[in-house]
Amino acid sequence: MPRFCAALLFLLAFPVHAAQLSAERVVDAVYAIIGPLGQRSPDNDGLNANFGFVVTAQGVILIDSGASRLGAQKIAAAIAQVTDQPVRWVINTGSQDHRWLGNAYFASQGAELIALTRSAATQAEFSAQQMRTLAGFLGARLDGTQPLPATTRLAGDEACLTLGGESVCLRYTDAHFPGDAWVWLPKRSVIFSGDLIYVDRLLGVLPWSSVKKGQAAFHALEALQPKYIVPGHGAVSDLAKARRESGDYEDFLANTIGGAARDMESIAVTLDKYADLPQFKHLHNYTELHRANMNRAFVEFESAP
């Protein structure tokens, strides 16, 4: 069956949940799939994040596979709008649900699943918890999803691979979630940052996040001077916007909130003092996340100054 016909049949199969994905060209053969800024829901099948792909002469390299089997099928349909090349590689930038729980679908279509070793290990560690949590968001639309951690595991803190003349380089960030990584396309000057960078939406600091590592990783990314950034959430960006909306916030959390913790200031006084930050208030989820982010940053630096 031609790939565009398969995509059409998928769209017809789920008429109630009409929110579909589309691919936008970043540069040359590199495409981004931009998800919504809000929470996971049945309408988006957990795809409240960004994905992307590179079309090569030897097949498609997909960056992240979605949060469910149905989400993976939506991603496949978006790819089919651009090319009839098969997905040869799926590269996972991390182990949060929407980065990898679509792996099994693409593996069933013949794709190789690739991640850095620690990313794959964390996928296995968190899989049961993530499936339980997603069931609360997606209900029956999670049916058929099988957790399958990446099977090709790359040793070391960074690694580069080439398919069809396109080089992709993975490097740990370990910022938002343990085992998180970015994917750098040096030939195209494009970086898929994973959840290191958010634009349009305030980045989240989870119980497993590290502000220290996030700050260091952002500075390392800046040194690459990418022309195009596909962030974990938000629109395709340049480095200047990524600096304003993620890098500056990481620096604030590490330097200002971390500094207060190192100086043994009161956490309550610190959180109240910096509750209102005009330069970040325009970002989606600011009201819901900012105070919790500061709290977790303070605790991180208090525990290990």
Secondary structure, 3 states (H helix, E strand, C coil): CCHHHHHHHHHHHCCCCCCCCCEEEEECCEEEEECCCCCCCCCCCCCCCEEEEEEECCEEEEECCCCCHHHHHHHHHHHHCCCCCCEEEEECCCCCHHHHCCHHHHHHCCCEEEEEHHHHHHHHHHHHHHHHHHHHHHHHHHCCCCCCCCCEEECCCEEEEEECCEEEEEEECCCCCCCCEEEEECCCCEEEEEEEEECCECCCCCCCCCHHHHHHHHHHHHHHCCCEEEEEECCCECHHHHHHHHHHHHHHHHHHHHHHHHCCCCHHHHHHHCCCCCCCCCCECHHHHHHHHHHHHHHHHHHCC
